[in-house]
Amino acid sequence: MNSLNISVFTCTDEIMQQEIRPLVAVDIIEQLHRQFAILSGGRGKDGAPIITFPEFAGFSDIPDDDFLNVVTYLTSIPSLEAASIGFIIIIDRRRDKWSAVKASLTRIAVTFPGNLQLVFVLRPSRFIQRAIADIGIKLYRDDFKMKVPIIMLNSVSDLHGYIDKSQLTRELGGTLEYGHSQWIHHRTAIENFAMTVKTTAQMLQTFGTDLAETELPNDVQCTEELLSAHTDHHSKLKDELKLAVKQGATLLTCIREPVTRSANCKLSSDELENVATVERLLAQLDETEKAFDQFWTKHHLKLEQCLQLRHFEHDFREVKLALDNLMEAQAGFADIGDSVTRVEHLLREQKQLEEKGQEPLEKAQSLAVHGEQLIQNNHYAVDSIRPKCVELRRICDDFTNETKKKYDILGKSLELHKQLDKASQWCEAGIYLLASQAVDKCQSQEGAETALVEIEKFLVTAKEHQLSNPKEFYNQFEMILTPEIKANAQRILQKLEDVQEMFDKRQVSLKKLAAKQMRPVQPVAPHPESSPKRASPKITRPAGVAVGKHCDSPPFLSSSHIINELIETERVYVEELQSIIEGYASEMDNPNLLHLIPSALQNKKEILFGNLPEIYEFHNRIFLKEIENCIENPELLARCFLKRKEDLQIYEKYCQNKPRSEALWRQCGDSIFFQECQRKLDHKLSLDAYLLKPVQRITKYQLLLKVTCFTYRIAYHQCFLKDYLQICPCLTKLSSLNQIFCHDCSPNLSELGKLLMQGSFNVWTDHKKGHNKVKDLARFKPMQRHLFLYAKMLLFCKKREENTDGHEKTASYSFKNSLKVINVVMEQTNSYGCLKSSEEIAGIMT
């Protein structure tokens, strides 16, 4: 709590400085109206005030207290300067007796409170009473105990010799205008005004003391209430001051009225003193008002500054809290990302945080400017405001600098992971290229040269995808290289070296094969028709191992590289599935986006996405973790797939639904809803590209297991080969679920039941229409067809291969015909099997 520390104003008010008078006109108004003593306003030649005791029949009957009160009051009216000269008393007893004169002199001598200068007595006009008075005054002069001369006068003419006529009333032969009732009225008004001035000054004094002792509140509401209360009180006191000034001005006008009415009229000395008194009271009132206004200005400024300070402190607390939350949120962004997708997500979050922080930062800057303005305006609490302004600017600068630093770090992290991704993609493409080069095709000179050309073309792209010098790389990204990122970078660098070494070895082997004209080495592959009837006692090599004395086996990837590649791509696959479910499927239930969803798409989420959530849950909760557990024992990889053989059948359901999903996508794929979801996810590809991921994933599994199998065939790893041979048919079946690319298929694939098997066959069709020669020619001309055997129907399709940007061709199928399983009969012949239906449609070579 702060004290106002403002000195209370003081005013040298003569009325307030004097002790309170015992009497005022209103207290003895009845005695004054009896008019046994008057202060007419006349003065002696030396300025001494004149008190007249006019003829009053019952003078001796006046109580002593009444006489004393009136005389005391009359002597208190003249100024101290005039009273110090001494009073002149005129006793008019011209119509009275000596006894009245004696009684008057005796009472005045005993009770007169003022300083006497002269006593004039107008003796009785009757002869006898005048003679008695002359004798009595000589005999009783000493009894009167007056130290001033007593002058006995026979007439008013004698009095004029001592006092000028202009200072005497008409009753004493003078010209001085005097009205006793008016005199009483003026005295009452002057005293009331003096009391008003005194009371007003006391109220201002009390109010000033209260203001000076007021403690400043510590909150906005109390400060506003205090300022309002003080302002109201100040307004009331100002109204009182205005009324007092108006009262004094009115009184002054009344006193000056005779002069105003007649230019020849002059005010008496007492009237002039009355004017001076009122003017002095008005001047004192004006001084009091000025002192009060000066004090109030300081006090009001202090209160306003206090209110400004409380508002500033309140705003400071709110802004400080918002800035602290902002800094805390920024401090929480410690992650620099472990992938391009993650870093881009972090950059978006950082951008959102920066946009969110604009409002509190602007408020903080504005508040700091406001605080500096308060300081420039000489605010009393400079020591409290300045540190807060410094604190606000410091936090703003810290947030700005930290945001810039965060952007720099994330930018470097993004650049780093892009380089790592490029290198990893280059390695993956290289691995894929090496794995796709069939061993048997490379045994010929032409095949070896073709493989060499493919490798040389691929190696041309090495510079734009590989990382820079490792030492320069670490120096460039030293500030963001966490142990995890550094380990990943080292892994990819090692992977680059390994892949480059594999290419070098492959090139050496292929160049040797291209340089020699050698008989192609035939691989030994198991075949049902050529299998021996009894097992050979010799140790047989695993299937696919080439037999030949001069065979140079092409190098293949190590198992650790393959398992790392599988885990890395599996994690990306899970993230992509999650983004599809959260960014598309869940948004279809968002009430804020319902208006963007086409009517043809509403309530068809299960058709569009199939059992994609089920696939995501399986991979996220089970399969990814089990694959990660194989990183130390890659030979268990095939067993992991074999263990989850039944679980992988969920892909069959997904593939069966895919035609319906694609049809729905072709109908609604251009809607604003999908565009909005793609924008939020910042996906470069549309949803249909991601809906192909599950189909492509099975092919990826088959390829990686195939490459691993090649590796273990070289190492004669019987355990892995055994597991691989068991899981291979399952993966082959799943990977061949590409009947989803079967064009113009009239049966609904989802209604055909489970896919039992499939494969390519030679098919002969018996044409019932047409020329006999044509029918005979057609009978012996086989057609290549790919058959899909479902639980309910057998589909006949024509296989088509289309070139893609990759290293292999993409297969698609055109629907040709179908047979219901219940109508199919199998007939066995010497070397052919014949499928017959009720229509005798087709025969199939076994």
C-alpha positions in Angstrom: 0.0 0.0 0.0 1.3 3.4 -0.9 0.6 6.7 0.8 -0.3 9.8 -1.2 2.6 11.7 0.4 1.0 15.1 -0.5 1.1 17.9 2.0 -2.3 19.2 3.1 -3.0 22.7 1.9 -3.1 25.5 4.5 -4.9 28.8 4.4 -4.3 31.8 6.6 -7.9 32.5 7.2 -8.2 35.3 9.8 -11.6 34.2 10.8 -10.4 30.7 11.4 -7.3 31.9 13.2 -9.3 34.0 15.7 -10.8 32.3 18.7 -14.5 31.7 18.4 -16.4 34.8 19.5 -18.8 34.3 22.4 -21.5 36.3 20.7 -22.9 36.8 17.3 -25.8 39.0 16.1 -28.2 36.1 15.9 -27.6 35.2 19.5 -28.7 38.6 20.8 -31.0 39.6 18.1 -33.8 40.6 20.4 -31.5 42.8 22.6 -30.1 44.5 19.5 -33.6 45.3 18.2 -34.4 47.2 21.5 -31.8 49.7 20.3 -30.6 51.0 23.7 -27.0 51.1 22.2 -26.0 51.4 18.6 -22.8 51.4 16.5 -23.8 53.9 13.8 -20.5 53.7 11.9 -19.5 57.3 12.8 -15.9 58.1 13.7 -14.1 60.7 15.7 -11.6 63.0 14.2 -8.8 60.5 15.0 -10.9 57.6 13.7 -12.2 56.4 17.1 -15.5 54.4 16.7 -18.6 56.0 18.2 -21.1 54.1 20.3 -24.3 55.9 20.9 -26.7 55.3 23.8 -29.9 57.0 22.5 -32.7 58.0 24.7 -34.3 54.8 26.1 -37.0 55.0 28.7 -36.4 51.7 30.3 -32.6 51.8 30.3 -32.3 51.2 34.0 -34.6 48.2 33.6 -32.3 46.5 31.1 -30.8 43.3 32.7 -27.1 43.5 33.3 -26.4 40.4 31.1 -28.3 41.9 28.2 -26.5 45.2 28.6 -23.1 43.5 28.8 -23.8 41.2 25.8 -24.9 44.1 23.6 -21.9 46.4 24.6 -19.5 43.6 24.2 -20.8 42.7 20.8 -20.7 46.3 19.6 -17.1 46.8 20.8 -16.1 43.6 18.9 -17.3 44.8 15.5 -14.7 47.6 14.7 -11.3 46.5 13.4 -8.6 45.9 15.9 -6.8 49.0 14.6 -9.9 51.2 15.2 -10.7 49.6 18.6 -7.1 50.3 19.7 -7.7 54.0 19.4 -10.4 53.9 21.9 -14.2 54.2 21.7 -16.2 57.5 21.9 -19.4 57.1 23.8 -22.3 59.5 23.3 -25.1 59.3 25.9 -28.2 61.1 24.8 -30.3 61.9 27.9 -31.8 65.2 26.8 -35.3 64.1 27.7 -34.3 62.2 30.8 -33.4 63.0 34.4 -30.1 63.2 36.2 -30.8 59.8 37.7 -30.8 58.2 34.3 -27.5 60.0 33.4 -26.0 58.7 36.7 -27.2 55.2 36.1 -25.9 55.1 32.5 -22.5 56.4 33.5 -22.3 54.0 36.4 -23.3 50.9 34.3 -20.9 51.9 31.5 -18.0 52.5 33.9 -18.6 49.1 35.4 -19.3 46.9 32.4 -17.8 48.6 29.3 -15.3 46.0 27.9 -13.5 48.2 25.5 -10.9 51.0 25.6 -12.6 54.4 26.2 -11.4 57.7 24.8 -14.1 60.2 25.5 -17.6 60.2 27.0 -20.1 62.8 25.8 -23.3 63.3 27.8 -26.1 65.3 26.4 -27.5 66.5 29.7 -31.3 66.8 30.4 -32.8 69.8 28.6 -35.1 70.8 31.4 -33.6 73.4 33.6 -33.9 71.7 37.0 -32.6 68.4 35.7 -29.7 70.2 34.0 -28.8 72.0 37.2 -28.9 68.8 39.1 -26.8 67.1 36.5 -24.1 69.8 36.7 -24.0 69.4 40.5 -24.1 65.7 40.3 -21.4 65.3 37.9 -19.1 67.3 40.1 -20.0 65.4 43.2 -20.0 61.8 41.7 -17.3 62.1 39.0 -14.9 60.1 41.2 -17.6 57.5 41.9 -17.8 56.7 38.2 -14.2 55.5 38.2 -13.7 56.5 34.6 -10.1 57.4 33.6 -11.4 59.3 30.6 -12.9 62.8 30.4 -16.7 63.0 30.7 -17.9 66.0 28.8 -21.3 67.3 29.6 -23.0 69.0 26.6 -26.0 71.2 26.6 -27.0 70.6 23.0 -26.1 68.8 19.8 -24.5 72.0 18.6 -21.9 71.6 21.3 -21.4 68.0 20.2 -20.7 69.2 16.7 -17.7 71.1 18.0 -16.1 67.8 18.9 -17.5 65.5 16.2 -18.2 66.2 12.6 -21.8 66.2 11.5 -21.1 63.7 8.8 -20.2 61.2 11.6 -23.4 61.7 13.5 -26.8 60.4 12.9 -29.8 62.6 12.2 -31.0 62.2 15.8 -27.8 64.0 16.8 -28.0 66.7 14.2 -25.7 64.9 11.7 -26.0 63.7 8.2 -25.0 60.1 8.6 -27.6 57.7 7.2 -28.3 54.9 9.6 -31.0 52.3 9.7 -30.9 50.0 12.7 -32.8 47.2 11.0 -30.6 47.2 8.0 -27.6 47.3 10.2 -28.7 44.2 12.0 -29.5 42.5 8.7 -26.0 43.3 7.3 -24.3 42.1 10.5 -26.2 38.9 10.5 -25.4 38.3 6.8 -21.7 39.0 7.2 -21.5 36.7 10.2 -23.3 34.0 8.4 -21.0 34.4 5.4 -18.0 34.3 7.7 -19.3 31.1 9.3 -19.9 29.6 5.8 -16.3 30.5 4.8 -15.0 29.0 8.0 -17.1 25.8 7.6 -16.1 25.4 4.0 -12.5 25.8 4.8 -12.8 23.2 7.6 -14.5 20.8 5.2 -11.7 21.3 2.6 -9.2 20.9 5.4 -10.8 17.7 6.6 -11.1 16.3 3.0 -7.5 17.2 2.3 -6.4 15.4 5.4 -8.5 12.3 4.5 -7.0 12.3 1.0 -3.5 12.7 2.4 -4.0 9.7 4.7 -5.6 7.5 2.0 -3.7 4.3 1.1 -3.6 3.5 -2.6 -5.4 0.2 -3.5 -3.6 -2.6 -5.2 -6.3 -3.6 -7.7 -8.1 -1.9 -10.6 -11.6 -2.2 -9.2 -10.8 -0.7 -5.8 -8.8 2.1 -7.4 -11.7 3.0 -9.8 -14.1 3.0 -6.8 -11.7 5.2 -4.8 -11.2 7.6 -7.7 -15.0 7.8 -8.3 -15.7 8.4 -4.6 -13.1 11.2 -4.3 -14.2 12.8 -7.5 -17.8 12.9 -6.3 -16.8 14.4 -2.9 -14.6 16.9 -4.7 -17.5 17.9 -7.0 -19.7 18.5 -3.9 -17.1 20.6 -2.2 -16.7 22.7 -5.4 -20.4 23.2 -5.4 -20.2 24.4 -1.8 -17.5 26.8 -2.7 -19.5 28.2 -5.6 -22.5 28.8 -3.3 -20.2 30.5 -0.7 -18.7 32.8 -3.3 -22.1 33.6 -4.7 -23.3 34.3 -1.1 -20.4 36.7 -0.5 -20.9 38.5 -3.8 -24.6 39.0 -3.1 -23.8 40.4 0.4 -21.2 42.7 -1.0 -23.7 44.0 -3.5 -26.2 44.7 -0.8 -23.7 46.6 1.3 -22.7 48.7 -1.6 -26.3 49.3 -2.7 -26.5 53.0 -1.4 -23.4 54.0 -3.4 -24.8 52.2 -6.4 -28.1 53.9 -6.1 -26.7 57.4 -5.6 -23.4 58.7 -6.7 -23.4 61.4 -4.0 -23.9 58.8 -1.2 -20.9 57.6 0.7 -20.5 54.6 2.9 -19.8 55.0 6.6 -16.6 53.7 8.1 -18.4 50.7 9.5 -20.0 50.0 6.2 -16.6 50.3 4.5 -15.3 47.9 7.1 -18.1 45.6 6.3 -17.2 45.8 2.6 -13.6 45.1 3.6 -14.6 42.2 5.7 -16.7 40.6 3.0 -13.9 41.2 0.4 -11.4 39.7 2.8 -13.6 36.7 3.3 -14.0 36.3 -0.4 -10.3 36.6 -0.9 -9.7 34.0 1.8 -12.3 31.8 0.1 -10.5 32.3 -3.2 -7.2 31.4 -1.7 -8.7 28.4 0.0 -10.2 27.3 -3.3 -6.9 27.7 -5.2 -5.0 25.8 -2.5 -7.6 23.1 -2.6 -7.6 23.0 -6.4 -3.9 22.7 -6.4 -3.9 19.9 -3.9 -6.8 18.2 -5.7 -4.9 18.4 -9.0 -2.0 16.6 -7.5 -4.2 14.1 -5.7 -6.4 13.4 -8.8 -3.2 13.0 -10.9 -1.9 10.5 -8.3 -5.1 8.5 -8.4 -5.3 8.5 -12.2 -1.6 7.4 -12.3 -2.4 4.8 -9.7 -5.3 3.5 -11.9 -3.0 3.6 -14.9 -0.5 1.6 -12.9 -3.1 -1.0 -11.8 -4.3 -1.4 -15.4 -0.7 -1.7 -16.5 0.0 -4.3 -13.8 -3.2 -6.2 -14.6 -2.4 -6.3 -18.4 1.2 -7.2 -17.6 0.1 -10.2 -15.6 -2.2 -11.4 -18.4 0.4 -10.8 -21.1 3.2 -12.3 -19.0 1.1 -15.5 -18.4 0.4 -15.8 -22.2 4.0 -15.3 -23.0 5.1 -17.8 -20.4 2.7 -20.3 -21.9 4.1 -19.5 -25.3 7.6 -19.9 -24.1 6.7 -23.2 -22.4 5.0 -24.5 -25.6 8.1 -23.5 -27.5 10.4 -25.2 -25.0 8.3 -28.3 -25.6 9.4 -28.4 -29.2 12.6 -30.0 -28.4 12.2 -32.7 -31.1 14.1 -32.1 -34.3 12.5 -35.0 -36.1 13.7 -38.4 -37.3 12.3 -38.3 -40.8 11.3 -35.8 -43.5 7.7 -36.3 -42.7 8.2 -35.7 -39.0 10.4 -32.6 -39.6 7.8 -31.2 -42.0 5.1 -31.8 -39.4 7.3 -30.1 -36.8 7.8 -27.1 -39.1 4.0 -26.8 -39.6 3.6 -27.0 -35.8 6.3 -24.4 -35.3 4.5 -22.2 -37.9 1.2 -22.6 -36.1 2.9 -21.7 -32.8 4.4 -18.6 -34.4 1.1 -17.5 -35.7 -0.5 -18.3 -32.3 2.1 -16.1 -30.6 1.6 -13.1 -32.8 -1.3 -11.8 -30.8 0.4 -12.0 -27.3 3.6 -10.6 -28.8 1.8 -7.6 -30.3 0.0 -7.1 -26.9 3.4 -7.3 -25.1 5.0 -4.8 -27.5 2.0 -2.4 -27.2 2.0 -2.7 -23.4 5.8 -1.9 -23.3 5.2 1.2 -25.4 2.3 2.2 -23.1 4.6 1.7 -20.1 7.3 3.9 -21.7 4.7 6.6 -22.3 3.7 6.5 -18.6 7.4 7.0 -17.8 7.7 9.9 -20.1 4.6 11.5 -18.5 6.5 11.5 -15.1 4.5 8.7 -13.6 5.3 8.3 -9.9 5.9 4.5 -10.2 8.7 4.7 -12.7 10.7 2.1 -10.6 7.9 -0.4 -10.9 7.0 0.2 -14.6 10.4 0.3 -16.2 11.5 -3.3 -15.1 8.2 -4.7 -16.5 8.7 -3.0 -19.8 12.3 -4.4 -20.0 10.9 -7.9 -19.1 8.2 -7.8 -21.8 10.7 -6.8 -24.5 13.2 -9.4 -23.3 10.6 -12.2 -23.5 9.5 -11.0 -27.0 13.1 -11.0 -28.2 13.7 -14.4 -26.6 10.7 -15.9 -28.4 11.7 -14.3 -31.7 15.3 -15.5 -31.4 14.3 -18.9 -30.2 11.8 -19.2 -33.1 14.5 -18.2 -35.6 16.9 -20.7 -34.0 14.2 -23.4 -34.1 13.6 -22.7 -37.8 17.3 -22.9 -38.5 17.6 -26.2 -36.7 14.5 -27.7 -38.3 15.7 -26.5 -41.7 19.0 -28.2 -41.2 17.2 -31.3 -39.9 15.0 -31.3 -43.0 18.0 -30.9 -45.3 19.7 -33.7 -43.4 16.8 -36.2 -43.6 16.2 -35.3 -47.3 19.8 -36.2 -48.0 19.5 -39.4 -45.9 16.2 -40.3 -47.7 17.8 -39.7 -51.1 20.7 -41.8 -50.2 18.4 -44.5 -48.7 16.2 -44.4 -51.8 19.2 -44.7 -54.0 20.4 -47.7 -52.0 16.9 -49.3 -52.1 16.7 -48.7 -55.9 20.2 -50.2 -56.3 19.2 -53.2 -54.2 16.1 -53.6 -56.2 18.1 -53.4 -59.4 20.6 -56.1 -58.3 17.8 -58.3 -57.0 15.8 -58.0 -60.2 18.7 -59.2 -62.4 17.9 -62.9 -62.8 21.0 -65.2 -62.4 20.2 -67.4 -65.4 19.8 -64.5 -67.8 23.2 -63.1 -66.7 25.1 -66.3 -67.7 25.0 -65.3 -71.4 27.2 -62.7 -72.9 24.2 -60.7 -74.1 22.5 -60.9 -70.7 25.7 -59.9 -68.9 26.2 -56.9 -71.2 22.5 -55.9 -70.7 22.9 -56.1 -66.9 26.1 -54.0 -67.1 24.4 -51.3 -69.1 21.6 -51.2 -66.5 24.1 -50.9 -63.7 26.1 -48.2 -65.5 23.0 -46.1 -66.2 22.0 -46.5 -62.5 25.4 -45.5 -61.2 25.2 -42.2 -63.2 22.6 -41.1 -60.7 24.9 -41.8 -57.7 26.2 -38.2 -57.3 22.8 -36.5 -57.0 21.5 -39.1 -54.5 24.6 -39.9 -52.4 25.7 -38.0 -49.3 28.7 -35.7 -49.3 32.0 -36.5 -47.7 31.3 -38.0 -44.2 33.6 -35.5 -42.5 32.0 -32.5 -44.2 28.6 -34.0 -43.6 29.2 -34.3 -39.8 30.7 -30.7 -39.7 27.7 -29.3 -41.6 25.1 -30.9 -39.3 27.0 -31.1 -36.1 24.6 -28.9 -34.1 21.6 -31.3 -34.8 23.3 -34.6 -34.8 21.7 -36.5 -31.9 22.9 -40.0 -31.1 19.9 -41.5 -32.9 20.3 -39.4 -36.0 24.0 -39.9 -36.0 23.5 -43.7 -35.8 21.0 -43.6 -38.6 23.4 -41.5 -40.7 26.2 -43.9 -40.0 24.0 -46.8 -41.0 23.0 -45.2 -44.3 26.7 -44.2 -45.0 27.7 -47.8 -44.3 24.8 -48.9 -46.5 26.0 -46.7 -49.3 29.5 -48.2 -49.0 28.0 -51.7 -49.0 25.8 -51.1 -52.0 28.6 -49.5 -53.9 30.8 -52.4 -53.1 28.1 -54.8 -54.3 27.8 -52.9 -57.6 31.6 -53.1 -57.9 31.6 -56.8 -57.4 28.6 -57.3 -59.6 30.3 -55.3 -62.4 33.5 -57.4 -62.0 31.5 -60.6 -62.3 29.4 -59.4 -65.2 32.5 -58.1 -67.1 34.1 -61.6 -66.8 30.9 -63.2 -68.0 30.6 -60.8 -70.9 34.2 -61.4 -71.9 33.9 -65.2 -72.1 31.8 -67.2 -74.4 30.5 -69.7 -71.9 27.7 -72.2 -72.0 24.9 -70.8 -69.8 24.8 -72.4 -66.4 21.5 -74.2 -65.8 20.0 -73.8 -62.4 18.7 -76.9 -60.7 15.1 -76.3 -59.8 12.7 -78.9 -58.3 9.9 -80.0 -60.6 7.1 -82.5 -60.0 7.6 -84.4 -63.3 11.4 -84.6 -63.0 11.7 -85.5 -59.3 13.5 -88.8 -58.6 11.4 -91.6 -57.2 13.9 -92.1 -54.3 16.1 -89.8 -52.4 19.7 -89.5 -53.5 22.2 -90.4 -50.8 24.2 -87.4 -51.8 23.7 -84.0 -50.2 21.7 -81.9 -52.6 22.2 -78.1 -52.9 19.3 -75.8 -52.1 17.0 -75.0 -55.0 18.2 -72.4 -57.4 22.0 -72.9 -56.8 23.7 -73.0 -60.2 25.8 -76.1 -60.9 29.0 -75.6 -62.9 32.7 -75.7 -62.5 33.4 -72.2 -63.7 30.3 -70.5 -62.1 30.8 -67.0 -60.8 27.9 -66.3 -58.5 26.7 -62.6 -58.5 27.0 -61.0 -55.1 23.9 -60.3 -53.1 22.9 -58.1 -50.1 23.7 -59.0 -46.6 20.8 -60.1 -44.4 21.3 -57.1 -42.0 20.8 -54.7 -44.8 17.6 -56.4 -45.8 16.1 -56.5 -42.4 16.9 -52.8 -41.8 15.3 -52.0 -45.1 12.2 -54.0 -44.2 11.9 -52.3 -40.7 12.4 -48.8 -42.1 9.8 -49.3 -44.9 7.5 -51.0 -42.4 7.5 -47.9 -40.1 6.9 -45.6 -43.0 4.0 -47.9 -44.1 2.4 -47.8 -40.7 2.7 -44.0 -40.6 1.1 -43.7 -44.0 -1.8 -46.0 -42.9 -2.3 -43.9 -39.8 -2.3 -40.6 -41.8 -5.0 -42.1 -44.2 -7.2 -43.2 -41.3 -6.9 -40.0 -39.3 -6.7 -37.6 -42.2 -9.4 -39.1 -44.4 -11.5 -41.8 -42.8 -12.0 -40.0 -39.4 -12.7 -36.7 -41.1 -15.7 -38.2 -42.9 -17.3 -38.2 -39.4 -16.4 -34.6 -38.7 -19.6 -32.6 -38.6 -17.7 -29.5 -39.7 -16.9 -31.1 -43.0 -20.2 -32.9 -43.8 -21.2 -30.2 -46.2 -18.1 -31.0 -48.3 -18.9 -34.7 -48.6 -20.7 -35.7 -51.9 -24.1 -37.4 -51.4 -22.7 -40.4 -53.3 -20.0 -40.8 -50.7 -22.0 -40.4 -47.5 -22.3 -43.6 -45.3 -19.8 -45.4 -47.6 -16.7 -45.1 -45.6 -16.3 -48.9 -45.3 -16.6 -49.3 -49.1 -13.9 -46.6 -49.8 -11.4 -47.8 -47.2 -12.4 -51.5 -46.8 -10.7 -53.1 -43.8 -7.8 -50.6 -43.8 -8.2 -49.9 -40.1 -7.9 -53.6 -39.4 -4.7 -53.8 -41.5 -3.3 -50.7 -39.6 -4.0 -52.2 -36.2 -2.3 -55.5 -37.2 0.9 -53.9 -38.4 1.1 -51.2 -35.7 0.4 -53.4 -32.7 1.8 -56.7 -33.8 3.7 -57.1 -37.1 6.1 -54.1 -36.8 7.2 -55.1 -33.3 7.8 -58.7 -34.4 9.8 -57.6 -37.4 11.9 -55.3 -35.2 12.7 -58.3 -33.0 14.3 -60.0 -36.0 17.0 -57.3 -36.3 19.5 -59.4 -34.4 18.4 -62.7 -35.9 17.5 -62.1 -39.6 17.2 -65.8 -40.2 13.9 -65.7 -38.2 12.3 -63.3 -40.6 10.6 -66.0 -42.7 9.4 -67.7 -39.6 7.9 -64.4 -38.5 5.9 -64.3 -41.7 5.0 -67.9 -41.4 3.7 -67.3 -37.8 1.4 -64.6 -39.1 0.3 -66.5 -42.2 -3.4 -66.5 -41.2 -3.3 -62.8 -40.0 -2.0 -61.8 -43.4 -5.2 -63.1 -45.0 -6.8 -59.7 -44.1 -5.2 -58.5 -47.3 -7.5 -60.8 -49.3 -10.6 -59.1 -47.9 -9.0 -55.7 -48.8 -8.3 -56.7 -52.3 -11.7 -58.2 -52.9 -13.2 -54.8 -51.9 -10.8 -52.8 -54.0 -12.9 -52.8 -57.2 -15.8 -51.2 -55.3 -13.5 -48.7 -53.7 -12.0 -47.7 -57.0 -15.4 -47.3 -58.6 -16.5 -45.1 -55.7 -13.2 -43.1 -56.0 -13.7 -42.6 -59.8 -17.2 -41.2 -58.9 -16.2 -38.9 -56.0 -12.4 -38.5 -56.2 -12.6 -34.9 -57.4 -14.7 -33.6 -54.5 -13.6 -30.6 -52.4 -13.6 -32.9 -49.3 -10.6 -35.0 -50.5 -8.8 -31.8 -51.6 -9.2 -30.2 -48.2 -8.0 -33.4 -46.4 -5.0 -33.7 -48.7 -4.2 -30.0 -48.1 -4.3 -30.5 -44.3 -2.1 -33.6 -44.5 0.3 -31.9 -46.9 0.3 -35.1 -49.1 1.7 -34.7 -52.5 -0.3 -37.6 -53.8 -4.1 -38.1 -53.7 -5.9 -40.6 -51.6 -6.1 -43.3 -54.4 -2.3 -43.6 -54.5 -2.3 -44.3 -50.8 -5.1 -46.9 -51.0 -2.8 -48.9 -53.3 -0.1 -49.1 -50.5 -1.5 -52.4 -48.9 -1.4 -54.1 -52.3 2.1 -52.9 -53.0 3.2 -53.9 -49.5 2.7 -57.6 -50.0 4.8 -57.4 -53.2 7.5 -55.6 -51.2 7.4 -58.5 -48.6 7.8 -61.1 -51.3 10.7 -59.2 -53.0 12.7 -58.7 -49.8 12.1 -62.3 -48.7 13.2 -63.4 -52.2 16.4 -61.3 -51.9 17.0 -62.7 -48.4 16.5 -66.2 -49.7 19.2 -65.6 -52.4 21.5 -64.5 -49.6 20.8 -67.6 -47.5 21.1 -69.9 -50.6 24.7 -68.8 -50.9 25.2 -69.5 -47.1 23.2 -72.8 -47.2 21.0 -71.7 -44.3 18.6 -74.6 -44.2 16.4 -73.1 -41.4 15.5 -70.0 -43.3 15.1 -71.8 -46.6 12.7 -74.2 -45.0 10.5 -71.4 -43.5 10.7 -69.5 -46.8 9.5 -72.5 -48.8 6.5 -72.7 -46.5 5.6 -69.0 -46.6 6.4 -68.5 -50.2 3.2 -69.9 -51.6 1.1 -67.8 -49.2 3.0 -64.6 -50.2 2.8 -65.5 -53.8 -1.0 -65.9 -53.5 -1.3 -62.6 -51.7 0.9 -60.8 -54.1 -1.1 -62.1 -57.0 -4.3 -60.6 -55.6 -3.8 -58.1 -58.3 -7.0 -59.3 -59.9 -8.2 -56.0 -58.6 -6.7 -54.7 -61.9 -9.0 -57.0 -63.8 -10.8 -54.7 -66.3 -14.5 -55.1 -67.3 -15.1 -58.0 -64.8 -18.8 -58.6 -64.8 -18.9 -60.8 -61.6 -18.6 -58.9 -58.3 -15.3 -60.2 -56.9 -16.5 -59.7 -53.3 -19.3 -62.1 -53.9 -17.1 -65.0 -55.2 -15.8 -66.2 -51.9 -12.2 -67.0 -51.0 -9.5 -67.1 -53.6 -8.2 -70.7 -53.6 -5.5 -70.6 -56.2 -4.5 -68.9 -59.5 -2.0 -69.3 -62.3 -1.3 -69.0 -66.0 -2.5 -71.8 -68.4 -2.9 -72.8 -72.0 -6.6 -72.8 -72.8 -8.4 -74.3 -75.8 -12.0 -73.3 -76.6 -14.4 -75.4 -78.6 -16.2 -73.1 -81.0 -19.7 -74.4 -81.7 -20.3 -71.8 -84.4 -18.5 -71.3 -87.6 -16.8 -73.3 -90.3 -15.5 -76.8 -89.4 -12.0 -75.9 -90.5 -12.0 -72.9 -88.3 -13.2 -75.0 -85.4 -10.5 -77.6 -86.0 -7.9 -74.9 -86.3 -9.1 -73.2 -83.1 -9.1 -76.6 -81.2 -5.3 -77.0 -81.8 -4.4 -73.3 -81.2 -4.0 -72.6 -77.4 -4.7 -69.3 -75.8 -2.7 -67.9 -72.8 -5.0 -67.2 -70.0 -4.6 -66.4 -66.3 -7.1 -68.3 -64.1 -8.4 -67.3 -60.7 -10.1 -70.1 -58.8 -12.6 -68.8 -56.2 -14.8 -70.8 -54.0 -17.8 -70.1 -56.2 -16.4 -69.3 -59.6 -13.5 -69.8 -62.0 -12.4 -66.6 -63.9 -10.6 -66.6 -67.2 -8.5 -63.4 -67.8 -6.0 -62.2 -70.3 -2.7 -61.0 -68.8 -1.3 -57.7 -70.0 2.0 -56.1 -69.0 2.7 -52.4 -69.1 6.0 -50.6 -68.8 6.4 -48.3 -65.7 9.1 -46.0 -64.4 10.6 -48.8 -62.3 12.7 -51.8 -63.3 9.8 -54.3 -63.8 6.5 -54.4 -65.6 3.1 -54.0 -64.0 0.6 -56.7 -64.8 -3.1 -56.0 -65.4 -5.9 -58.4 -66.5 -8.8 -58.3 -68.9 -11.8 -60.4 -68.1 -12.7 -63.0 -70.8 -15.0 -65.6 -69.3 -16.1 -67.4 -66.2 -17.4 -70.8 -65.0 -19.4 -71.6 -61.9 -17.6 -74.1 -59.8 -20.7 -76.2 -59.3 -20.8 -76.7 -63.1 -17.1 -77.7 -63.5 -16.1 -81.3 -64.0 -12.4 -82.4 -64.2 -11.5 -85.3 -66.5 -8.0 -86.7 -66.4 -6.3 -88.0 -69.6 -2.7 -89.1 -70.4 -1.2 -85.7 -70.2 -4.1 -83.3 -70.3 -7.0 -82.4 -68.0 -10.2 -81.2 -69.3 -12.7 -78.9 -67.6 -16.2 -79.4 -68.8 -19.3 -77.5 -68.0 -22.8 -77.9 -69.1 -21.9 -75.7 -72.1 -18.5 -77.6 -72.7 -16.7 -74.3 -72.7 -13.0 -74.9 -72.1 -10.2 -77.4 -71.6 -7.2 -76.6 -69.6 -3.7 -78.1 -70.0 -2.4 -79.4 -66.6 
